[in-house]
């Protein structure tokens, strides 16, 4: 139950190589305090590699949580993903990624959030249905371990139970959060 941002900072692209100009930020979010604490300790005390390069974490900061409201505008920091696995007439599995204009998109976001609540709190939420509507969005197609994943960045209006939305803020909205998807900020 966690999500993380992309690398945040200034960079240059030359000859197909991205060079970040220090400092670079990276945000990790989880409702599990012990997970965050142990991850932070490991990152501060270990030599890390990124694309074959040694990197060192110089500083960590615990960010204050923004005010989460039951209805708010959010900005996706990483793509928001909603998908189903379908069976083709030939019996093969196929992943279908929904876009924010399809009714299944909001339904899957709500269902996923309810599953997270049940996993974290050990009980099903009795909250009203969470709705999400796009204001403006862009499709992002990414490759993750030889799999194509389609998600959406942009601004959305989300409306639902405040406790569920706080959980979504902590561990990510939608699917594939532990792969770096679904991180948002109140706009």
C-alpha positions as CSV (number, residue, x, y, z in Angstrom):
1,X,0.0,0.0,0.0
2,X,2.2,2.7,-1.3
3,X,2.9,4.9,-4.3
4,X,5.7,7.2,-5.5
5,X,6.3,10.1,-7.8
6,X,8.5,10.3,-10.8
7,X,11.8,12.1,-10.3
8,X,11.1,15.8,-9.8
9,X,13.6,18.4,-10.7
10,X,15.3,20.3,-13.6
11,X,16.8,18.2,-16.3
12,X,18.3,18.4,-19.8
13,X,17.9,16.0,-22.7
14,X,20.8,15.6,-25.1
15,X,21.3,12.8,-27.6
16,X,18.6,10.6,-25.9
17,X,20.1,11.0,-22.4
18,X,18.3,12.7,-19.6
19,X,20.7,14.5,-17.2
20,X,19.1,15.8,-13.9
21,X,20.5,19.0,-12.4
22,X,20.7,18.6,-8.7
23,X,18.8,18.6,-6.4
24,X,16.3,16.0,-7.5
25,X,13.2,15.1,-5.4
26,X,11.3,11.9,-5.1
27,X,8.1,11.5,-3.1
28,X,6.9,8.3,-1.5
29,X,3.5,8.0,0.2
30,X,2.0,5.2,2.3
31,X,-0.5,4.9,5.1
32,X,2.0,2.4,6.7
33,X,4.3,4.4,8.9
34,X,6.6,1.5,9.6
35,X,7.1,0.9,5.8
36,X,8.0,4.5,5.2
37,X,10.4,4.6,8.2
38,X,12.2,1.4,7.2
39,X,12.4,2.5,3.5
40,X,13.8,5.9,4.6
41,X,16.4,4.2,6.8
42,X,17.5,1.9,4.0
43,X,17.7,4.7,1.5
44,X,19.8,6.9,3.9
45,X,22.2,4.1,4.8
46,X,22.6,2.2,1.5
47,X,24.3,2.9,-1.8
48,X,21.6,2.9,-4.4
49,X,21.9,2.5,-8.2
50,X,19.7,4.2,-10.8
51,X,20.3,3.2,-14.4
52,X,23.8,1.9,-13.4
53,X,24.8,5.1,-11.6
54,X,25.5,5.3,-7.9
55,X,23.2,7.7,-6.1
56,X,23.1,8.8,-2.5
57,X,20.2,10.2,-0.6
58,X,21.5,13.4,1.2
59,X,18.3,14.5,2.9
60,X,14.8,13.3,3.7
61,X,11.8,15.3,4.7
62,X,8.4,14.3,6.0
63,X,5.9,16.4,4.2
64,X,2.7,17.6,5.9
65,X,-0.4,16.1,4.5
66,X,-2.6,18.6,2.7
67,X,-6.2,19.1,3.7
68,X,-8.3,16.4,2.1
69,X,-11.9,17.3,1.5
70,X,-14.9,15.2,0.5
71,X,-15.1,17.1,-2.8
72,X,-12.0,18.6,-4.3
73,X,-10.1,19.2,-7.5
74,X,-7.0,17.0,-7.8
75,X,-3.9,17.1,-10.1
76,X,-2.5,13.7,-11.0
77,X,1.3,13.7,-10.4
78,X,1.6,10.2,-11.9
79,X,-0.9,8.6,-14.3
80,X,-4.2,7.3,-13.0
81,X,-4.9,3.8,-14.2
82,X,-8.2,1.8,-14.4
83,X,-8.3,-1.5,-16.3
84,X,-10.1,-4.8,-16.6
85,X,-8.7,-8.2,-17.8
86,X,-11.0,-9.5,-20.5
87,X,-11.1,-12.9,-22.2
88,X,-11.0,-12.8,-26.0
89,X,-13.2,-15.2,-28.1
90,X,-10.1,-17.3,-28.6
91,X,-9.8,-17.7,-24.8
92,X,-6.7,-15.4,-24.4
93,X,-6.5,-12.7,-21.7
94,X,-6.4,-9.1,-22.8
95,X,-6.0,-6.0,-20.7
96,X,-8.4,-3.1,-21.5
97,X,-7.5,0.3,-20.1
98,X,-10.5,2.6,-19.6
99,X,-10.3,6.3,-20.3
100,X,-11.9,8.9,-18.0
101,X,-14.9,9.4,-20.2
102,X,-16.0,5.8,-20.0
103,X,-18.5,5.1,-17.1
104,X,-16.4,2.0,-16.1
105,X,-13.4,4.3,-15.3
106,X,-15.1,5.9,-12.2
107,X,-16.7,2.5,-11.2
108,X,-13.3,0.8,-11.2
109,X,-11.7,3.7,-9.2
110,X,-14.4,3.4,-6.6
111,X,-14.1,-0.4,-6.4
112,X,-10.3,-0.3,-6.1
113,X,-10.5,2.3,-3.3
114,X,-13.0,0.1,-1.4
115,X,-10.7,-2.9,-1.7
116,X,-7.8,-0.8,-0.3
117,X,-10.0,0.2,2.7
118,X,-10.9,-3.4,3.4
119,X,-7.3,-4.5,3.1
120,X,-6.0,-1.7,5.4
121,X,-8.8,-1.5,8.0
122,X,-10.0,-5.2,7.8
123,X,-13.6,-4.2,7.0
124,X,-15.7,-3.0,4.1
125,X,-16.4,0.7,4.0
126,X,-20.0,1.8,4.4
127,X,-19.2,5.0,2.7
128,X,-21.1,6.5,-0.3
129,X,-19.7,5.8,-3.8
130,X,-16.7,7.8,-4.8
131,X,-17.1,9.7,-8.1
132,X,-14.4,11.1,-10.3
133,X,-14.8,13.3,-13.3
134,X,-12.1,14.7,-15.6
135,X,-11.6,18.4,-16.1
136,X,-8.7,18.1,-18.5
137,X,-6.6,15.0,-19.1
138,X,-3.8,13.6,-21.2
139,X,-3.2,9.9,-22.0
140,X,0.1,8.5,-21.0
141,X,1.3,5.2,-22.4
142,X,4.2,3.7,-20.5
143,X,6.2,0.5,-20.7
144,X,6.8,-1.3,-17.4
145,X,8.7,-4.6,-17.5
146,X,7.7,-5.3,-21.0
147,X,4.0,-4.5,-20.3
148,X,2.3,-1.5,-21.8
149,X,0.3,0.5,-19.2
150,X,-2.1,3.3,-20.2
151,X,-3.0,6.0,-17.6
152,X,-4.1,9.6,-17.5
153,X,-2.6,12.7,-16.0
154,X,-4.4,16.0,-15.7
155,X,-7.0,17.5,-13.4
156,X,-10.1,15.8,-12.0
157,X,-12.9,16.5,-9.6
158,X,-13.2,13.7,-7.0
159,X,-16.2,13.4,-4.6
160,X,-16.5,10.8,-1.9
161,X,-16.0,9.9,1.7
162,X,-13.2,11.9,3.3
163,X,-11.6,8.9,5.0
164,X,-11.5,7.0,1.7
165,X,-10.0,10.0,-0.1
166,X,-7.4,10.3,2.7
167,X,-6.5,6.6,2.1
168,X,-6.3,7.3,-1.7
169,X,-3.9,10.2,-1.0
170,X,-1.7,8.0,1.1
171,X,-1.5,4.9,-1.1
172,X,-2.6,6.1,-4.5
173,X,-5.7,6.3,-6.6
174,X,-6.7,3.7,-9.1
175,X,-4.5,0.7,-10.0
176,X,-0.8,-0.1,-10.1
177,X,0.1,2.3,-7.3
178,X,3.2,0.3,-6.2
179,X,4.5,0.6,-9.8
180,X,4.4,4.4,-9.5
181,X,0.9,5.2,-10.6
182,X,-2.0,7.1,-9.0
183,X,-0.2,9.8,-7.0
184,X,-2.1,13.0,-6.8
185,X,-2.2,16.4,-5.1
186,X,-5.2,18.6,-4.3
187,X,-5.1,21.3,-7.0
